[in-house]
Amino acid sequence: MSKDFQIKRSAIHGKGLFATRSFVPGELIGVYEGEVTSVNGRYVLWVAQEDGTELGIKGRNALRFVNHSTTPNCAFNCEELSAIAPIQPGQELTCHYGEEWA
């Protein structure tokens, strides 16, 4: 696991991912890694492909613990998670899961 974040209990839901250092907007936090799947489920990240289809990735690394927020501090662009707001050490990493989660 990266030294840039750690998994801890989250006030949002279950476990969360927390920064151990500062991140600036636009900075790459990490890459979502796991097995390709066509079945939705826990820890599956759906990534839009150039042909309009979606590829499911069943998360196996720490990024699977990024929780949802309507005021996120990071976002996925395909499999890459980047900061979209300043993030301080100890702050939970959050992203917006999509409109159905609003």
Phi, psi and omega in degrees: 000149180295149175279357183276347179206165179217154179268128178216170175297138183249142173286342180282307182189122173051240177262152178223171179250128186237137180291141173252359176211172179282148172232144176254154179307135181092347182282135177291128178265318180177179181241129179289122183237146178165188182279144174287137180216156173249003183252127178287153179176188180298134177070018177269124175259125179264125184243125178290133178262164181300330181276005178093350177278169177243141178251127177268136176237116179277105187304135178236350179254182187298337182296345177294347181264011175288120182270164181281145171209146174279351173234069186288160174248000176211167182210151175270135167239102192059233181271353184271130177258125180231153176289139174243359177211161175299137179236130181257156176306137180091347181280139178286138176277126182226151174222164178269120185287344182134169185299329180292348179259355183301000000 
